[in-house]
Amino acid sequence: MLKQLKIIVEKHPDVYVAYPLGLKGVVVGEGDTYEEALDDVKSAIAFHVETFGKEVFEDEPAVLEAFIAEARVAM
């Protein structure tokens, strides 16, 4: 069975970091490239599900869309 998940991939100065939406617990992957981070987080997700079972998927409906916004805030 395949489950569709949304994955956030962030580019930092020295590494890419990736994490899924819609899972209970903390699952993170990283890599020197976007593809490496994505492959790493997919492996981490598989391990997480194998370890804790299908209960790791949130009961709420799947995330339909994810947006990134920027805002200025007073400091």
N, C-alpha and C positions, 0 to 999 in steps of 0.2 A: 504494500500500500504506500502510495506517495502522498505527502502532505505539503501543500503550498504554504510557504512562510514568507513574510517580508523580512528582508535583512537590511540593516543600516550599516553602511561602510563609511567610516570617517578617515580622512587623510590628515595625519598629523605631520609635524616637521620631519620625523625620523621613522615613522611606521604607519601602516594602515591598520585600523581596528574595526572589527565587524561584530555585530550582535543581532540576534533575531528578536522580532516582536511576537508576542503571543505565546510565550513559554513561561512556565513557573520556574523560578530559580535563575541563577546567573550563568549565562553561556556566552563566552567571548572568544573570538579568534583574532589573530594578528598576522601580519606578514609585511615583507618589504614592498609588495605590490598589491594592487587591488585584488587580483586573481588569487594570490597567495592567502590573503586575509579571508576571502570568500571560501576557498577550499578548506582553510583551517577551521572556520566557524561551522561549515557543513559537517566536518568530522567531529567537532565538539558537540553539535546537536545530536548526531547519531549516537555518540557515547552517552550523552545525557538521557536520551530516550531508552537506550539499552539498559542503563543503570537503574533508572527510576520508573520506567514504564510509560505507557501512553497517558498516564495521569498528569504528566508535565504540560500537556497542552491545556491552555486556559479554557474554562467552560464558556466564557463569553464568546460571542461571534468573532470570527477572524477579523483582523484589521483590514478594512477595505482599501484604504489609501493612507499614505504617510506623507507628510509635508514638512519641509524645513523652511522656517521663516527667520528673518533677522529683525531685531527691534532695538532702538536706542533707549537706554534707561538712564535716569539721573543718578549721579554718584556723589 
